[in-house]
Amino acid sequence: MKGLLIFLVKFYRLVISPMLGPRCRYYPTCSEYALIALQHHGAWKGSILATKRIFRCHPGCQGGFDPVPGVPLEDGSQTQETETSDSEENQDAHR
């Protein structure tokens, strides 16, 4: 299932997206976000994350940097949501 979903996203990127032109307001783009989410989180959770992201990406949104939660960034640091949950766990351990 995961392989089929990744194929569909790649098909969209190669065939459909060039006809529409750049529209995504986020970095990484919605299709790149979907690929990362599917590869890292699997078919079910990756699809949910990608769908939520697509619904957030519209002309009225501010856009900007929006990494896939739980996936380390290229520089090796964790995403903000992961860092927040880690710091909350550390605070709970010290209580």
Secondary structure, 3 states (H helix, E strand, C coil): CHHHHHHHHHHHHHHHHHHHCCCCCEECCHHHHHHHHHHHHHHHHHHHHHHHHHHHCCCCCCCEECCCCCCCCCCCCCCHHHHHHHHHHHHHHCC
